[in-house]
Structure formats: C-alpha cells, structure tokens
Amino acid sequence: LMLGRILPDVMNKELLSLLKGRSPTAVIKDIAASIFKLIIPIQPVVMVFEADGNGGEIDLSSWSLIEELLQSAGEQCPQMLMLAMSRNSISIPKSLEDVSLEVGIGRMTKADSERFVRSLFVGTENDIKMTLDPKIAEAVYARANGCPMFTQR
C-alpha cells in the first residue's frame, strides 16, 4: 500500500487553509488516526519513509508522524514495521532512539544489480533459464547508481 498514491495531492494554500488554527500535534494525531484506519485491516504492514534526496534527512513533521504512529501502534496496529530510508546516515530523534535500529546497506555491484533484476522476474522453473540482456543490466545499474532502493519491478 503506497499512501502517496492513494491520498489526494493537496496544494500548499489548500493545506494551509485546512490546518488554520490547529496545533501541529493535533494534526499529526489526526493523520495517524486516518492512516491506522487504512492499515489496520491489512496487517501485517510495512511503512516506509524515505529521506529527501537532496539533504538525505527526514523532515521534522515526518519524524513527528513516525513517533505518533509508533506510540499508538502497540494498541492499534501491533503488526507494523516502520522503515526510514536514506542514502546517508540519518539523525534519529532522541525520543525514538530506544525503538530504533540502524542497518547500513551498501551499494550494489553490477553483478548484484543483475541478480536482483533477474530475481524480480523469476517465478517458475522455466524462468530460471531466463537470461538478462547485459545492456539492460548496465542501464539499471547506471540509473539506480547501485542503490537497491531505486530498483523495482
């Protein structure tokens, strides 16, 4: 479930008019409650937050939402895993340090990229014999820059 694909886009002035007069904490609680309404029926669920590509950091409002989701998850959504991904090491807020684990994933080599792309399409015994055009493997590696987060089916 990709929330960014199902939640409507809101222009900045529309968003500001919706939030006018409300505290950020109240807004975060409402957003978390809305997200739980969507994900509780489909547990287990993995939520992925991606850092901004430019600075490699997750913004403060996203951290606030992550914190609210984690605090409420035990009661409402016990089968939830949250991932915060970044190309760089991210600064985890102190309030989340006890429930966080940092896992570093290095860049994929060209051979890793080729195996990964092949694995996306292998589903039957006949597929195991499938070959991948070296030009495609090279293009995927070059465009993803060895980063597995940008390689998808």
C-alpha positions as CSV (number, residue, x, y, z in Angstrom):
1,L,0.0,0.0,0.0
2,M,1.6,3.3,-1.1
3,L,-0.1,6.1,0.7
4,G,1.3,8.7,-1.6
5,R,-0.6,7.0,-4.5
6,I,-4.0,6.9,-2.8
7,L,-4.0,10.1,-0.7
8,P,-5.1,13.1,-2.7
9,D,-2.5,15.7,-3.5
10,V,-3.2,19.0,-1.7
11,M,-1.9,22.3,-2.9
12,N,0.0,24.4,-0.3
13,K,-2.7,27.1,0.1
14,E,-5.4,24.4,0.4
15,L,-3.4,22.6,3.0
16,L,-2.8,25.8,5.0
17,S,-6.5,26.6,4.9
18,L,-7.2,23.1,6.3
19,L,-4.7,23.4,9.1
20,K,-5.5,27.0,10.1
21,G,-5.9,27.4,13.8
22,R,-4.9,23.8,14.6
23,S,-1.9,22.7,16.6
24,P,0.7,20.6,14.8
25,T,0.3,17.9,17.4
26,A,-3.5,17.7,16.8
27,V,-2.9,17.5,13.0
28,I,-0.3,14.7,13.5
29,K,-2.7,12.7,15.7
30,D,-5.5,13.1,13.1
31,I,-3.2,12.0,10.3
32,A,-2.0,8.9,12.3
33,A,-5.6,8.0,13.1
34,S,-6.5,8.2,9.4
35,I,-3.5,6.1,8.5
36,F,-4.5,3.4,11.1
37,K,-8.0,3.3,9.6
38,L,-6.4,2.3,6.3
39,I,-3.7,-0.2,7.5
40,I,-5.3,-2.0,10.5
41,P,-7.4,-4.3,8.2
42,I,-4.4,-5.2,6.1
43,Q,-1.9,-6.2,8.9
44,P,0.9,-7.1,8.9
45,V,2.1,-3.9,7.3
46,V,5.4,-2.2,6.5
47,M,5.6,1.5,6.4
48,V,8.5,3.1,4.6
49,F,9.6,6.7,5.0
50,E,12.2,7.9,2.5
51,A,14.5,10.8,3.2
52,D,14.7,13.8,0.9
53,G,17.1,13.1,-1.9
54,N,18.8,16.4,-1.6
55,G,19.8,16.6,2.1
56,G,19.3,13.0,2.9
57,E,17.2,13.8,6.0
58,I,13.7,13.1,7.1
59,D,11.9,16.4,7.9
60,L,10.7,17.1,11.5
61,S,7.0,16.7,10.7
62,S,7.6,13.2,9.3
63,W,9.6,12.3,12.4
64,S,6.6,13.6,14.5
65,L,4.3,11.4,12.5
66,I,6.6,8.4,12.8
67,E,6.7,8.9,16.6
68,E,2.9,9.2,16.9
69,L,2.5,6.0,14.8
70,L,5.0,4.1,16.9
71,Q,3.4,5.2,20.2
72,S,-0.1,4.2,19.0
73,A,0.9,1.1,17.1
74,G,1.0,-1.3,20.1
75,E,-2.6,-0.7,20.8
76,Q,-4.0,-0.3,17.3
77,C,-1.6,-2.0,14.9
78,P,0.8,-4.4,16.6
79,Q,1.9,-6.0,13.3
80,M,3.5,-2.9,11.9
81,L,7.2,-2.4,10.9
82,M,8.4,1.0,10.0
83,L,11.5,1.8,7.9
84,A,13.1,5.2,7.5
85,M,15.4,5.1,4.5
86,S,18.1,7.4,3.4
87,R,21.2,7.3,1.2
88,N,23.1,9.0,4.1
89,S,23.1,8.2,7.8
90,I,20.1,9.9,9.3
91,S,19.7,11.8,12.6
92,I,17.2,9.8,14.7
93,P,15.4,11.9,17.3
94,K,16.3,11.1,20.9
95,S,12.6,10.1,21.6
96,L,12.9,7.3,19.0
97,E,16.4,6.0,19.9
98,D,15.1,3.2,22.1
99,V,12.9,1.8,19.4
100,S,15.3,2.2,16.5
101,L,17.9,0.1,14.9
102,E,20.2,1.4,12.1
103,V,21.0,-1.0,9.3
104,G,23.5,0.0,6.7
105,I,23.1,-1.3,3.1
106,G,26.0,-0.7,0.8
107,R,25.8,-0.1,-2.9
108,M,25.0,-3.0,-5.2
109,T,27.7,-4.1,-7.6
110,K,26.8,-4.6,-11.3
111,A,26.6,-8.3,-10.7
112,D,24.3,-7.7,-7.6
113,S,22.1,-5.5,-9.7
114,E,21.8,-8.1,-12.5
115,R,20.9,-10.8,-10.0
116,F,18.4,-8.6,-8.3
117,V,16.7,-7.6,-11.6
118,R,16.6,-11.2,-12.7
119,S,15.1,-12.2,-9.4
120,L,12.2,-9.8,-10.0
121,F,11.1,-11.8,-13.0
122,V,11.9,-15.4,-11.9
123,G,8.7,-17.1,-10.9
124,T,8.7,-20.5,-12.4
125,E,11.2,-23.2,-13.3
126,N,11.2,-22.0,-16.9
127,D,12.1,-18.5,-15.8
128,I,15.3,-19.8,-14.1
129,K,16.8,-20.3,-17.5
130,M,16.0,-16.7,-18.4
131,T,18.9,-14.5,-19.4
132,L,19.1,-10.8,-19.0
133,D,20.5,-8.6,-21.8
134,P,23.7,-7.0,-20.5
135,K,22.6,-3.6,-21.8
136,I,19.5,-3.7,-19.5
137,A,21.6,-4.8,-16.5
138,E,24.0,-1.9,-17.2
139,A,21.2,0.6,-17.7
140,V,19.6,-0.4,-14.4
141,Y,22.9,-0.2,-12.5
142,A,23.7,3.2,-14.0
143,R,20.3,4.7,-13.3
144,A,20.0,3.3,-9.8
145,N,23.6,4.2,-9.1
146,G,24.0,0.9,-7.2
147,C,21.2,1.8,-4.8
148,P,18.7,-1.0,-4.2
149,M,16.0,1.4,-3.1
150,F,15.7,2.6,-6.7
151,T,15.5,-0.8,-8.3
152,Q,11.9,-2.1,-8.6
153,R,9.8,-4.2,-10.9
